[in-house]
Amino acid sequence: MVSDRALQVFTADKIDLSENVVATYHVEGRGINIRDAAVEIAAEESIGTWTEVTTSTDWLVKNVAAKAFEFTMEDDRTGLVKIAYPVKLFDCETGGIPNMLSIVAGNLFGLSSLDNVRLLDVDLPESIVSSFLGPKFGIQGVRRLVGTEKDGRPHVGTIIKPKVGLSPKETGKVAYEAAVGGVDFIKDDETLTDQKFCPLLDRISAVMEALDKANSETGRKTLYAPDITAESYKIAELADRAIEHGAPFLMVDVVPCGYSPIRMLAEDPSINVPIHVHRAGHAAFTRNPKHGISVKVMAKFTRLAGGDQLHTGTAAGKMEAKLSELLETNNFLRGEFNSLKATMPVASGGVHPRLVAPNVEKLGKDIVIQAGGGIHGHPDGTRAGARAMRQAVDACMDRVPLEEYAKTHRELAVALERWGLPHFPQA
């Protein structure tokens, strides 16, 4: 055990929030009470180890020891705890988000003295947040690119389907049909990168040629985010080459790649396009309500790093999500966070026209309603599927029931018949 000299339980009035990073955890101790469990976490993530050591000093005990200071007990061994980590632990130019995560979300998940621990939130002092530039475009910047600043409607997005296997030419054809149908945003799926059957740069050229044609025909602006997920040392070069080939957006899978490549792109003045952040792999640590890391924490670091859009989940769709947590995450992304621009949440996964209204009603208008199968699975094809999604959004904005709106909009009527009643659970 760590000695009382090294780590103590404090009261909230003794914690200077401007000088500490405060992490909130839900903890289940294994044979120990909640206070001892909190001390174990504070020790492991700052100056402690499994036994007393002779190398400790009074300076480090006073200046860099983490402190447990607030408890909301459910029973003796279960509840919420807050731990304050002195900013000195993060005071390094090269640390950034990796440094923060290694401390607030490090070895603690494997402590044998805990049955479960979940990182629910991280509150950062202004001294840390001010060192980040955040999103370069944000919600309003992306709206300006699309041309929806005035109407404020949700953006309609789609994913090229099938996920993988199409050639660049075939991908371009799908993109054209979706754009003519009325989508605002097209992206690669998370598993499509630079495979030989669909090389990245050839794909970008084909899609942008198709979108230039579609945009000139419709007078609208449809954006495309190619997936440049790759080894970290290659991402900057891929970004440059993607932009040279006309890409107006970039996409990165944050869990496989980490937050640092996103920050690198967002803070590079030569990268003047928004960044779409996919969260593939997140459920490995976000899904268990008792153990892991919340999506809100992931969202907070994504916004710090500079993501302009982030997948957060649906209020109705195939991906499991708890509505209260989803709303908390989305409200954070769109709310005040020092002077950082807002990040646009993306509702994606099993969405089709019938699910537009429940998602917009619960999640708001500053959102991307993104459908893959819900567009390309339309019986009359991708163009009709895109029109049906836009019609569902228009009906929602005009507060007209879908069935009523569908009487004068054939594509929507066919979609409603195709998918019937919502067959995915609502959060």
C-alpha positions as CSV (number, residue, x, y, z in Angstrom):
1,M,0.0,0.0,0.0
2,V,1.1,3.6,-0.6
3,S,1.7,5.5,2.6
4,D,-0.7,8.2,3.8
5,R,2.3,10.6,3.5
6,A,2.4,10.2,-0.2
7,L,-1.3,10.3,-1.1
8,Q,-4.3,11.6,0.8
9,V,-8.0,12.1,0.4
10,F,-8.8,15.8,0.1
11,T,-12.0,17.9,0.2
12,A,-13.1,19.7,-2.9
13,D,-12.3,23.1,-1.4
14,K,-8.7,22.2,-1.2
15,I,-8.4,21.5,-5.0
16,D,-7.5,24.5,-7.2
17,L,-9.3,23.6,-10.5
18,S,-7.1,26.0,-12.5
19,E,-4.1,23.9,-11.4
20,N,-5.4,20.4,-11.9
21,V,-6.8,18.1,-14.5
22,V,-9.9,16.5,-12.9
23,A,-10.9,13.0,-14.0
24,T,-14.3,11.5,-13.0
25,Y,-14.5,7.7,-12.7
26,H,-17.1,5.2,-11.8
27,V,-15.3,2.6,-9.6
28,E,-16.1,-0.8,-8.2
29,G,-13.5,-1.9,-5.7
30,R,-12.6,-5.5,-5.3
31,G,-12.7,-6.1,-1.5
32,I,-11.8,-2.5,-0.7
33,N,-14.0,0.6,-0.1
34,I,-14.4,3.4,-2.6
35,R,-12.0,5.8,-0.9
36,D,-9.2,3.2,-0.9
37,A,-10.0,2.4,-4.5
38,A,-9.6,6.1,-5.4
39,V,-6.3,6.3,-3.6
40,E,-5.1,3.2,-5.6
41,I,-6.0,5.0,-8.8
42,A,-4.4,8.3,-7.8
43,A,-1.2,6.4,-6.7
44,E,-0.9,4.3,-9.9
45,E,-1.4,7.3,-12.2
46,S,1.0,9.7,-10.5
47,I,3.8,8.9,-7.9
48,G,2.8,5.5,-6.4
49,T,3.7,1.9,-6.8
50,W,2.9,-1.3,-5.0
51,T,5.2,-0.6,-2.1
52,E,6.9,2.3,-0.4
53,V,10.1,3.4,-2.1
54,T,13.2,5.2,-0.7
55,T,13.4,7.4,-3.8
56,S,10.4,9.5,-3.0
57,T,10.9,13.2,-2.1
58,D,8.9,15.8,-0.3
59,W,8.8,17.9,-3.5
60,L,7.1,15.3,-5.6
61,V,4.6,14.4,-2.9
62,K,3.6,18.0,-2.7
63,N,3.7,18.9,-6.4
64,V,2.9,15.9,-8.6
65,A,0.9,13.5,-6.4
66,A,-2.7,13.0,-7.6
67,K,-5.5,13.6,-5.1
68,A,-8.8,11.9,-4.6
69,F,-11.3,14.6,-3.4
70,E,-14.9,13.8,-4.1
71,F,-17.0,10.7,-3.7
72,T,-20.6,9.8,-4.6
73,M,-21.1,6.4,-3.0
74,E,-23.6,3.8,-4.2
75,D,-22.4,1.4,-1.6
76,D,-19.1,0.9,0.3
77,R,-17.2,-0.2,-2.7
78,T,-19.1,1.3,-5.6
79,G,-19.6,4.9,-6.8
80,L,-18.2,8.0,-8.5
81,V,-14.8,9.5,-7.6
82,K,-13.0,12.5,-8.7
83,I,-9.2,12.6,-8.9
84,A,-7.1,15.8,-9.4
85,Y,-3.9,15.5,-11.4
86,P,-1.6,18.5,-11.0
87,V,-0.9,20.4,-14.2
88,K,2.8,19.8,-13.6
89,L,2.3,16.2,-14.8
90,F,1.3,17.6,-18.2
91,D,3.8,20.4,-18.4
92,C,5.8,19.2,-21.4
93,E,5.8,20.6,-24.9
94,T,5.9,17.2,-26.6
95,G,3.2,15.5,-24.4
96,G,-0.2,16.6,-25.6
97,I,-3.1,14.2,-25.7
98,P,-1.0,11.0,-25.5
99,N,0.6,12.3,-22.2
100,M,-2.9,13.1,-20.8
101,L,-4.3,9.8,-21.7
102,S,-1.4,7.9,-20.3
103,I,-2.2,9.5,-17.0
104,V,-6.0,9.7,-16.7
105,A,-6.6,6.5,-18.7
106,G,-3.5,4.4,-18.1
107,N,-2.7,1.4,-16.0
108,L,-5.7,2.0,-13.7
109,F,-7.9,-0.3,-15.9
110,G,-5.8,-3.3,-15.0
111,L,-5.5,-2.8,-11.2
112,S,-6.2,-6.0,-9.4
113,S,-7.8,-4.1,-6.5
114,L,-10.7,-3.0,-8.8
115,D,-13.4,-5.0,-10.4
116,N,-14.4,-2.2,-12.8
117,V,-13.5,1.4,-13.5
118,R,-14.8,3.7,-16.2
119,L,-13.5,7.1,-17.1
120,L,-16.6,9.2,-17.5
121,D,-15.2,12.7,-18.0
122,V,-12.0,14.8,-17.9
123,D,-12.2,18.5,-17.0
124,L,-9.2,20.5,-18.3
125,P,-8.0,23.9,-17.0
126,E,-7.8,26.8,-19.4
127,S,-4.0,26.6,-19.3
128,I,-4.1,23.3,-21.1
129,V,-7.0,23.9,-23.4
130,S,-5.5,27.2,-24.6
131,S,-2.5,25.2,-26.0
132,F,-4.8,23.6,-28.6
133,L,-6.2,25.2,-31.7
134,G,-9.2,22.9,-32.0
135,P,-11.2,22.5,-35.2
136,K,-10.1,24.7,-38.1
137,F,-13.7,24.9,-39.6
138,G,-16.1,23.7,-37.0
139,I,-19.9,23.5,-37.6
140,Q,-20.3,26.9,-39.1
141,G,-17.3,26.6,-41.3
142,V,-18.6,23.3,-42.8
143,R,-22.0,24.8,-43.2
144,R,-20.4,27.7,-45.2
145,L,-18.8,25.2,-47.5
146,V,-22.1,23.3,-48.1
147,G,-24.2,26.5,-48.2
148,T,-26.6,25.8,-45.3
149,E,-25.7,28.7,-43.0
150,K,-29.2,30.2,-43.4
151,D,-31.6,27.2,-43.4
152,G,-29.7,25.4,-40.6
153,R,-31.0,22.0,-41.6
154,P,-29.2,18.8,-40.8
155,H,-26.7,17.7,-43.3
156,V,-27.4,14.5,-45.3
157,G,-24.4,12.3,-45.6
158,T,-23.7,9.0,-47.2
159,I,-21.0,6.3,-47.1
160,I,-19.9,4.6,-50.4
161,K,-21.3,1.1,-50.3
162,P,-20.3,-1.7,-50.6
163,K,-17.7,-0.8,-47.9
164,V,-14.9,-2.1,-50.1
165,G,-14.4,-3.7,-53.5
166,L,-15.5,-1.0,-55.9
167,S,-13.0,0.4,-58.4
168,P,-12.3,4.1,-58.6
169,K,-14.6,4.5,-61.6
170,E,-17.4,2.6,-59.8
171,T,-16.9,4.7,-56.7
172,G,-17.2,7.8,-58.7
173,K,-20.4,6.6,-60.3
174,V,-21.9,6.0,-56.9
175,A,-20.8,9.4,-55.7
176,Y,-22.4,11.1,-58.7
177,E,-25.7,9.4,-58.1
178,A,-25.7,10.3,-54.4
179,A,-24.8,14.0,-55.2
180,V,-27.4,14.4,-57.9
181,G,-29.9,12.9,-55.4
182,G,-29.1,15.6,-52.9
183,V,-26.6,14.5,-50.3
184,D,-24.3,17.2,-48.8
185,F,-21.5,14.9,-47.8
186,I,-19.9,11.7,-49.1
187,K,-17.3,9.6,-47.3
188,D,-15.3,6.5,-47.7
189,D,-16.1,3.7,-45.2
190,E,-13.6,3.1,-42.4
191,T,-12.2,-0.1,-44.0
192,L,-11.4,1.6,-47.4
193,T,-8.0,3.2,-47.5
194,D,-5.5,2.7,-50.3
195,Q,-6.1,-0.9,-51.4
196,K,-4.8,-1.9,-54.8
197,F,-8.4,-2.6,-56.1
198,C,-9.2,1.1,-55.4
199,P,-6.1,3.2,-55.0
200,L,-6.7,6.3,-52.9
201,L,-5.5,9.0,-55.4
202,D,-7.3,7.4,-58.4
203,R,-10.4,7.2,-56.3
204,I,-10.2,10.8,-55.3
205,S,-9.8,11.9,-58.9
206,A,-12.7,9.8,-60.0
207,V,-15.0,11.0,-57.2
208,M,-14.1,14.7,-57.6
209,E,-14.7,14.5,-61.4
210,A,-18.1,13.0,-60.7
211,L,-18.9,15.6,-58.0
212,D,-17.8,18.5,-60.2
213,K,-20.3,17.3,-62.8
214,A,-23.0,16.8,-60.3
215,N,-22.5,20.2,-58.6
216,S,-22.6,22.0,-62.0
217,E,-25.8,20.2,-62.8
218,T,-27.6,20.8,-59.5
219,G,-26.1,24.1,-58.3
220,R,-25.5,22.5,-54.9
221,K,-22.2,21.7,-53.2
222,T,-21.5,18.1,-52.2
223,L,-18.3,17.4,-50.3
224,Y,-16.2,14.2,-50.2
225,A,-13.9,12.9,-47.5
226,P,-11.5,10.3,-48.6
227,D,-10.1,8.0,-45.9
228,I,-6.4,8.7,-45.3
229,T,-6.1,6.4,-42.3
230,A,-2.5,5.0,-42.4
231,E,0.7,4.7,-40.5
232,S,1.3,8.0,-38.7
233,Y,4.4,8.9,-40.7
234,K,2.5,8.6,-43.9
235,I,-0.6,10.6,-43.0
236,A,0.8,14.1,-43.7
237,E,2.0,13.1,-47.2
238,L,-1.3,11.4,-47.9
239,A,-3.2,14.5,-46.8
240,D,-1.1,16.8,-49.1
241,R,-1.6,14.5,-52.1
242,A,-5.3,14.1,-51.4
243,I,-5.8,17.8,-51.4
244,E,-3.6,18.1,-54.6
245,H,-6.1,15.7,-56.2
246,G,-9.0,17.9,-55.2
247,A,-10.2,16.4,-51.9
248,P,-12.3,19.1,-50.1
249,F,-12.4,17.1,-46.8
250,L,-10.2,14.4,-45.1
251,M,-11.2,11.4,-43.0
252,V,-9.2,9.7,-40.3
253,D,-10.0,6.7,-38.1
254,V,-9.1,8.1,-34.7
255,V,-8.9,4.9,-32.6
256,P,-6.5,3.1,-34.9
257,C,-4.5,6.2,-35.7
258,G,-4.7,8.2,-32.4
259,Y,-5.4,11.8,-31.8
260,S,-2.0,13.2,-32.7
261,P,-2.4,12.8,-36.5
262,I,-5.6,14.7,-36.3
263,R,-4.0,17.5,-34.4
264,M,-1.1,17.5,-36.9
265,L,-3.5,18.0,-39.8
266,A,-5.7,20.5,-38.0
267,E,-2.8,22.7,-36.9
268,D,-1.0,22.6,-40.3
269,P,-1.7,25.9,-42.0
270,S,-1.3,24.2,-45.4
271,I,-4.1,21.8,-44.7
272,N,-7.1,24.0,-45.4
273,V,-9.9,21.4,-45.4
274,P,-12.1,20.0,-42.6
275,I,-11.4,16.7,-40.9
276,H,-14.0,14.0,-40.6
277,V,-13.2,11.7,-37.6
278,H,-14.5,8.1,-37.6
279,R,-14.5,6.2,-34.4
280,A,-14.1,2.6,-35.7
281,G,-13.1,0.4,-32.8
282,H,-14.4,2.7,-30.0
283,A,-16.9,0.1,-28.6
284,A,-14.0,-2.0,-27.4
285,F,-13.6,0.5,-24.6
286,T,-16.8,2.6,-24.6
287,R,-19.6,0.0,-24.7
288,N,-19.3,-1.6,-21.3
289,P,-21.1,0.8,-18.9
290,K,-19.0,-0.3,-16.0
291,H,-15.5,-0.4,-17.5
292,G,-13.5,1.6,-20.0
293,I,-13.8,5.1,-21.3
294,S,-16.9,7.1,-22.2
295,V,-17.6,8.5,-25.7
296,K,-17.7,12.0,-24.1
297,V,-14.0,11.7,-23.2
298,M,-13.2,10.6,-26.7
299,A,-15.2,13.5,-28.1
300,K,-13.4,16.0,-25.8
301,F,-10.0,14.9,-27.0
302,T,-11.2,14.8,-30.7
303,R,-12.4,18.4,-30.4
304,L,-9.1,19.4,-28.8
305,A,-7.2,17.7,-31.5
306,G,-9.2,19.5,-34.2
307,G,-11.8,17.2,-35.6
308,D,-14.5,19.1,-37.4
309,Q,-16.9,16.1,-37.4
310,L,-17.1,13.1,-35.2
311,H,-19.3,10.0,-35.2
312,T,-21.1,9.9,-31.8
313,G,-24.1,7.6,-32.4
314,T,-27.7,7.6,-33.2
315,A,-30.9,8.0,-31.2
316,A,-32.4,5.4,-33.6
317,G,-30.2,3.1,-35.6
318,K,-28.2,-0.1,-35.4
319,M,-25.4,1.0,-33.2
320,E,-26.0,0.8,-29.5
321,A,-26.1,4.1,-27.6
322,K,-27.5,5.4,-24.3
323,L,-29.5,8.5,-25.2
324,S,-28.5,10.5,-22.0
325,E,-24.8,9.8,-22.8
326,L,-25.3,10.6,-26.5
327,L,-26.9,13.9,-25.7
328,E,-24.2,14.8,-23.2
329,T,-21.6,14.1,-25.8
330,N,-23.3,16.0,-28.6
331,N,-24.0,19.0,-26.3
332,F,-20.4,19.1,-25.4
333,L,-19.2,19.1,-29.0
334,R,-21.6,21.9,-29.9
335,G,-21.2,23.9,-26.7
336,E,-18.7,26.4,-25.3
337,F,-15.2,25.0,-24.8
338,N,-12.9,28.0,-24.2
339,S,-12.6,29.6,-27.6
340,L,-12.5,26.3,-29.6
341,K,-14.9,26.0,-32.6
342,A,-17.7,23.4,-32.3
343,T,-17.4,19.9,-33.7
344,M,-20.4,18.6,-35.7
345,P,-21.8,15.3,-34.4
346,V,-22.5,12.5,-37.0
347,A,-25.4,10.1,-36.5
348,S,-24.6,7.1,-38.5
349,G,-25.3,3.3,-38.4
350,G,-28.5,1.8,-39.7
351,V,-30.1,5.1,-40.6
352,H,-32.8,5.3,-43.3
353,P,-35.5,7.9,-44.1
354,R,-38.0,6.6,-41.5
355,L,-35.4,7.2,-38.8
356,V,-34.6,10.8,-39.7
357,A,-37.3,12.4,-37.6
358,P,-36.5,10.6,-34.3
359,N,-32.8,11.4,-34.7
360,V,-33.4,15.1,-35.5
361,E,-36.0,15.4,-32.8
362,K,-33.7,14.0,-30.1
363,L,-30.3,15.2,-31.4
364,G,-31.0,18.5,-33.0
365,K,-30.3,20.1,-36.3
366,D,-26.6,20.7,-36.1
367,I,-25.8,17.2,-37.0
368,V,-25.0,15.0,-40.0
369,I,-27.6,12.4,-40.6
370,Q,-25.6,9.8,-42.4
371,A,-27.0,6.8,-44.3
372,G,-25.2,4.1,-46.2
373,G,-27.5,1.2,-46.7
374,G,-30.4,3.6,-46.1
375,I,-29.5,5.3,-49.4
376,H,-27.9,2.7,-51.6
377,G,-30.5,0.1,-50.5
378,H,-33.4,2.0,-52.0
379,P,-35.2,-0.2,-54.5
380,D,-34.8,2.4,-57.2
381,G,-31.1,3.0,-56.6
382,T,-28.7,5.5,-55.0
383,R,-30.1,8.6,-56.6
384,A,-33.6,7.8,-55.4
385,G,-32.3,6.8,-52.0
386,A,-30.5,10.2,-51.6
387,R,-33.7,12.0,-52.6
388,A,-35.7,10.0,-50.1
389,M,-33.3,11.0,-47.3
390,R,-33.4,14.7,-48.3
391,Q,-37.2,14.5,-48.5
392,A,-37.3,13.0,-45.0
393,V,-35.2,15.9,-43.7
394,D,-37.3,18.4,-45.5
395,A,-40.5,16.9,-44.0
396,C,-38.9,17.0,-40.6
397,M,-37.9,20.7,-41.0
398,D,-41.4,21.5,-42.3
399,R,-43.0,19.5,-39.4
400,V,-45.0,17.4,-41.8
401,P,-45.6,13.7,-40.9
402,L,-43.5,11.4,-43.2
403,E,-46.6,9.5,-44.4
404,E,-48.2,12.8,-45.4
405,Y,-45.1,14.1,-47.1
406,A,-44.6,10.8,-49.0
407,K,-48.0,11.3,-50.8
408,T,-46.3,13.8,-53.1
409,H,-42.7,12.5,-53.0
410,R,-42.4,9.1,-54.6
411,E,-38.9,8.3,-53.5
412,L,-39.8,8.7,-49.9
413,A,-42.9,6.7,-50.3
414,V,-40.9,3.8,-51.8
415,A,-38.4,4.0,-48.9
416,L,-41.1,4.0,-46.3
417,E,-42.6,0.9,-47.9
418,R,-39.1,-0.7,-48.2
419,W,-38.1,-0.3,-44.6
420,G,-41.5,-0.3,-42.9
421,L,-41.6,0.5,-39.2
422,P,-38.3,1.3,-37.5
423,H,-36.6,-2.1,-36.9
424,F,-33.7,-0.8,-34.8
425,P,-34.1,0.1,-31.2
426,Q,-34.2,3.7,-30.2
427,A,-31.7,4.9,-27.5
